[in-house]
């Protein structure tokens, strides 16, 4: 699954660690999500969406 989390996070001046703390996950988890190596749980996706101020479908693009 592709995402634009890194772009949005850096535009907001957040470090991976900052975003992880905001939503209750580790910096390594944010890194893995941004690189597409890990698909977040629905709960984590909602937290990312709320924290970054975008809809889930704006953050993530599903590749079939």
N, C-alpha and C positions, 0 to 999 in steps of 0.2 A: 504494500500500500504506500503510495507516494503522499508526501505532506509538505506543507510550507511553514512548518513550525520554526525552523532555524531562521528563516527570513523574517518572520513576524517577531520572533523573540529578539533578534539583534536590532531590528528597527525600534523596538521599545526599550533598548538599552539594558536588556536582561542577560545575565550569564545563565548557563545551563543550571548551575547550582541554585541561582535565585528562583528560577522557574520550578525546579524540583522541590524546593522548600515551600513554595506557594501551594503546590498541589499535593504534597506529601509523598514524593518519590525521590529517588537518588539522582544525582547528576548523571550517573552512568545510564540510568533508565532513559532520561531525556536524550542523551547522546544516541542510544540505540534506536529510539523512536525516530529521531531526526534522520538517521542514516538508513531507515527502512529495514533494520535488522530485527525489530521487535514491533509487533502490533499491540497497541495499548488495549487494556480492558475497556469496556464501555464506560465504566465509572471514571477511569483516568482520562478518556477522551472527552467526557463532559467537563471534567475539571480543567483540562487544557483549554477547551472552548471558552469556558467562563473566564478563566484567567487572562486569555489573550484577546477576548472581546470579539470573537468570531463564531459563526455557526460551525458545528462539526463538519458539515459537508464543504465548508470553505477551507478548513484545515487539511482535510484528508481527501484523497482521490483513490478510489478502489480500482486496482488493475486486475482484470480477469485473466 
